[in-house]
């Protein structure tokens, strides 16, 4: 981050922190509803001398807001230091403090008795049924306090991210030792051998032949035919020879 940018961010955070602290000294509780122009700020003080002498007032929860603003001022001062790591941590702490301090005005608006307490019964000397709610609160001021704290937190978070952005890293560890590589290579070799064996087995199988018996029968018949053909046939007798034999026999 450039020095000019650092000064700009520091000025914005410091200004918002001072503004947040200043909202505490504005009346948070007032008696305007009762027709008395008297009010008490966030730390339970009033400018009316008579009521101040009674030492009564709302609970001083505004100190939490002042503490958050002071942390924001310290974070703004660290921006001028050339140590980004310390500055980032200070900004994150200031943001968390500002967000935590917003609980004070929010709870006060949700439950006015939590902030006001019972001091109004003490100064009026008689109960006020149905008048211990938001009518004694300075609602615009409390709303402004909430907005100032939220804006202070946003400025601190944005500046912290500008100095050191968040980086999400996914690390995948892979075992690359020689033993692991040898085991992986052996496993791959076994797989290749198994595939080759399956391929050879499929190639060695010949399709089944049909008509084996018919072939053998044909060969047998052929051989029998050949044997019959090889048998010599008797030659016809010569009639002249037979006559000579008969004559000889007769003589």
C-alpha positions as CSV (number, residue, x, y, z in Angstrom):
1,X,0.0,0.0,0.0
2,X,1.3,3.4,-0.9
3,X,2.0,6.0,1.8
4,X,-0.8,8.3,0.5
5,X,-3.3,5.4,0.7
6,X,-2.2,4.6,4.2
7,X,-2.8,8.2,5.3
8,X,-6.2,8.2,3.6
9,X,-7.3,5.0,5.3
10,X,-5.9,6.2,8.6
11,X,-7.7,9.5,8.4
12,X,-11.0,7.9,7.6
13,X,-10.7,5.4,10.5
14,X,-9.6,8.1,12.9
15,X,-12.4,10.4,11.9
16,X,-15.0,7.7,12.3
17,X,-13.5,6.6,15.7
18,X,-13.7,10.2,17.0
19,X,-17.3,10.5,15.7
20,X,-18.2,7.3,17.5
21,X,-16.8,8.5,20.8
22,X,-18.6,11.9,20.3
23,X,-22.0,10.1,20.1
24,X,-21.6,9.0,23.7
25,X,-21.7,12.5,25.0
26,X,-25.0,13.3,23.3
27,X,-28.1,12.7,25.5
28,X,-29.3,9.1,25.3
29,X,-32.0,9.4,27.9
30,X,-34.2,12.5,28.4
31,X,-37.2,13.7,30.4
32,X,-38.8,15.5,27.4
33,X,-41.8,13.3,27.7
34,X,-42.5,14.7,31.2
35,X,-42.0,18.2,30.0
36,X,-38.6,18.7,31.6
37,X,-35.7,19.5,29.1
38,X,-33.1,17.4,30.9
39,X,-31.1,14.7,29.4
40,X,-28.3,12.2,30.3
41,X,-25.6,11.1,28.0
42,X,-24.2,7.5,27.5
43,X,-22.1,7.6,30.6
44,X,-24.9,8.8,32.9
45,X,-24.0,12.5,33.2
46,X,-26.3,15.5,32.9
47,X,-25.7,19.2,32.5
48,X,-28.4,20.1,34.9
49,X,-26.8,21.0,38.2
50,X,-29.9,20.1,40.3
51,X,-30.2,16.6,38.9
52,X,-26.4,16.2,38.9
53,X,-26.4,16.8,42.6
54,X,-28.8,13.9,43.1
55,X,-26.2,11.5,41.4
56,X,-28.9,9.7,39.5
57,X,-29.0,8.7,35.9
58,X,-29.0,5.8,33.5
59,X,-26.4,3.1,33.6
60,X,-23.1,4.2,32.1
61,X,-22.9,1.6,29.3
62,X,-21.5,4.2,26.9
63,X,-18.0,3.4,28.2
64,X,-18.0,0.3,26.0
65,X,-18.6,2.5,23.0
66,X,-15.8,4.8,24.1
67,X,-13.5,1.8,24.4
68,X,-14.3,0.6,20.9
69,X,-13.6,4.1,19.5
70,X,-10.3,4.3,21.4
71,X,-9.2,1.0,19.9
72,X,-10.1,2.3,16.4
73,X,-7.9,5.4,17.1
74,X,-5.0,3.1,18.0
75,X,-5.5,1.1,14.8
76,X,-5.5,4.3,12.8
77,X,-2.2,5.4,14.4
78,X,-0.6,2.1,13.6
79,X,-1.2,2.7,9.9
80,X,1.7,5.2,10.0
81,X,4.0,2.5,11.3
82,X,5.9,0.4,8.8
83,X,4.9,-2.9,10.3
84,X,2.0,-4.3,8.4
85,X,1.6,-7.4,10.6
86,X,1.0,-5.3,13.7
87,X,-1.3,-3.0,11.8
88,X,-3.4,-5.8,10.5
89,X,-3.9,-7.3,13.9
90,X,-4.8,-3.9,15.3
91,X,-7.3,-3.3,12.6
92,X,-9.0,-6.7,13.1
93,X,-9.2,-6.1,16.9
94,X,-10.7,-2.6,16.3
95,X,-13.3,-4.1,14.0
96,X,-14.3,-6.8,16.5
97,X,-14.4,-4.2,19.3
98,X,-16.7,-2.0,17.2
99,X,-19.0,-4.9,16.4
100,X,-19.2,-5.9,20.0
101,X,-20.0,-2.4,21.1
102,X,-23.0,-2.3,18.9
103,X,-24.7,-4.6,21.4
104,X,-25.1,-1.6,23.8
105,X,-27.5,0.6,21.7
106,X,-29.2,-2.5,20.3
107,X,-30.0,-3.9,23.7
108,X,-31.0,-0.4,24.9
109,X,-33.6,-0.1,22.1
110,X,-34.9,-3.6,22.6
111,X,-35.1,-3.3,26.4
112,X,-35.1,0.4,27.6
113,X,-35.2,-0.7,31.3
114,X,-31.8,-2.3,30.9
115,X,-30.3,1.2,30.3
116,X,-32.6,3.5,32.2
117,X,-32.9,1.5,35.4
118,X,-35.1,2.9,38.1
119,X,-33.7,6.4,38.5
120,X,-36.8,8.1,36.9
121,X,-39.0,6.7,39.8
122,X,-36.5,8.3,42.2
123,X,-36.6,11.8,40.7
124,X,-40.4,11.8,40.2
125,X,-41.2,10.3,43.6
126,X,-44.2,8.4,42.2
127,X,-44.6,5.5,39.9
128,X,-45.1,6.0,36.2
129,X,-47.1,3.0,35.0
130,X,-46.7,2.5,31.2
131,X,-44.0,5.1,30.9
132,X,-40.8,3.2,31.4
133,X,-40.2,2.4,27.8
134,X,-38.7,3.9,24.6
135,X,-40.3,7.3,25.2
136,X,-37.4,8.2,27.5
137,X,-34.8,7.2,25.0
138,X,-33.2,9.4,22.3
139,X,-33.8,6.9,19.5
140,X,-32.1,8.9,16.7
141,X,-29.0,9.2,18.7
142,X,-28.9,5.5,19.5
143,X,-29.5,4.7,15.9
144,X,-26.6,6.9,14.9
145,X,-24.4,5.2,17.4
146,X,-25.2,1.8,15.8
147,X,-24.4,3.2,12.3
148,X,-21.1,4.8,13.4
149,X,-19.9,1.6,15.0
150,X,-20.8,-0.6,12.0
151,X,-19.1,1.9,9.6
152,X,-16.0,1.9,11.8
153,X,-15.9,-1.9,11.7
154,X,-16.3,-1.9,7.9
155,X,-13.5,0.6,7.5
156,X,-11.1,-1.5,9.7
157,X,-12.0,-4.7,8.0
158,X,-11.5,-3.2,4.5
159,X,-8.2,-1.7,5.4
160,X,-7.0,-4.9,6.9
161,X,-7.9,-6.8,3.8
162,X,-6.2,-4.2,1.6
163,X,-3.0,-4.6,3.6
164,X,-3.1,-8.4,3.7
165,X,-5.8,-10.1,1.7
166,X,-7.1,-13.5,2.8
167,X,-5.7,-16.4,0.8
168,X,-7.4,-19.8,1.0
169,X,-4.9,-22.4,0.3
170,X,-5.6,-26.1,-0.3
171,X,-2.5,-28.3,0.2
172,X,-2.5,-31.9,-1.2
173,X,0.4,-34.0,0.2
174,X,1.6,-36.8,-2.2
175,X,4.1,-39.4,-1.1
176,X,7.0,-39.4,-3.6
177,X,9.5,-41.6,-1.7
178,X,11.4,-44.2,-3.7
179,X,9.7,-47.0,-1.9
180,X,6.3,-45.6,-2.7
181,X,7.2,-45.1,-6.4
182,X,8.5,-48.7,-6.6
183,X,5.3,-50.1,-5.1
184,X,3.2,-48.0,-7.5
185,X,5.3,-49.3,-10.5
186,X,5.0,-52.9,-9.3
187,X,1.2,-52.5,-9.0
188,X,1.0,-51.1,-12.5
189,X,3.1,-54.0,-13.9
190,X,0.9,-56.6,-12.3
191,X,-2.1,-54.9,-13.7
192,X,-0.6,-55.0,-17.2
193,X,0.4,-58.7,-16.9
194,X,-3.2,-59.6,-15.9
195,X,-4.6,-57.8,-18.9
196,X,-2.1,-59.5,-21.2
197,X,-3.0,-62.9,-19.7
198,X,-6.6,-62.3,-20.2
199,X,-6.0,-61.3,-23.9
200,X,-3.9,-64.4,-24.6
201,X,-6.5,-66.7,-23.1
202,X,-9.2,-65.2,-25.2
203,X,-7.0,-65.6,-28.4
204,X,-6.1,-69.3,-27.6
205,X,-9.8,-70.4,-27.5
206,X,-10.8,-71.7,-31.0
207,X,-14.4,-71.8,-32.1
208,X,-16.0,-75.2,-31.7
209,X,-16.1,-77.2,-34.8
210,X,-19.3,-78.7,-36.0
211,X,-19.9,-81.8,-38.1
212,X,-17.0,-83.9,-36.6
213,X,-19.0,-87.1,-36.7
214,X,-20.1,-86.5,-40.3
215,X,-16.5,-86.1,-41.3
216,X,-15.4,-89.3,-39.7
217,X,-18.3,-91.2,-41.4
218,X,-17.4,-89.9,-44.7
219,X,-13.8,-90.9,-44.3
220,X,-14.9,-94.5,-43.3
221,X,-17.2,-94.8,-46.2
222,X,-14.4,-93.6,-48.5
223,X,-12.0,-96.2,-47.1
224,X,-14.6,-98.9,-47.4
225,X,-15.2,-97.9,-51.0
226,X,-11.5,-98.0,-51.7
227,X,-11.2,-101.5,-50.2
228,X,-14.1,-102.7,-52.4
229,X,-12.5,-101.2,-55.5
230,X,-9.2,-102.9,-54.7
231,X,-10.7,-106.5,-54.6
232,X,-9.8,-108.3,-58.0
233,X,-12.8,-109.4,-60.1
234,X,-12.7,-112.9,-61.7
235,X,-11.7,-112.7,-65.3
236,X,-14.0,-114.5,-67.8
237,X,-12.9,-118.0,-68.8
238,X,-11.4,-118.6,-72.2
239,X,-13.7,-121.0,-74.2
240,X,-10.8,-122.5,-76.3
241,X,-8.9,-123.5,-73.2
242,X,-12.0,-125.2,-71.8
243,X,-12.4,-127.2,-75.0
244,X,-8.7,-128.3,-74.8
245,X,-9.1,-129.4,-71.2
246,X,-12.3,-131.4,-72.1
247,X,-10.6,-133.1,-74.9
248,X,-7.6,-134.0,-72.8
249,X,-9.8,-135.3,-70.1
250,X,-11.8,-137.3,-72.5
251,X,-8.7,-138.9,-74.0
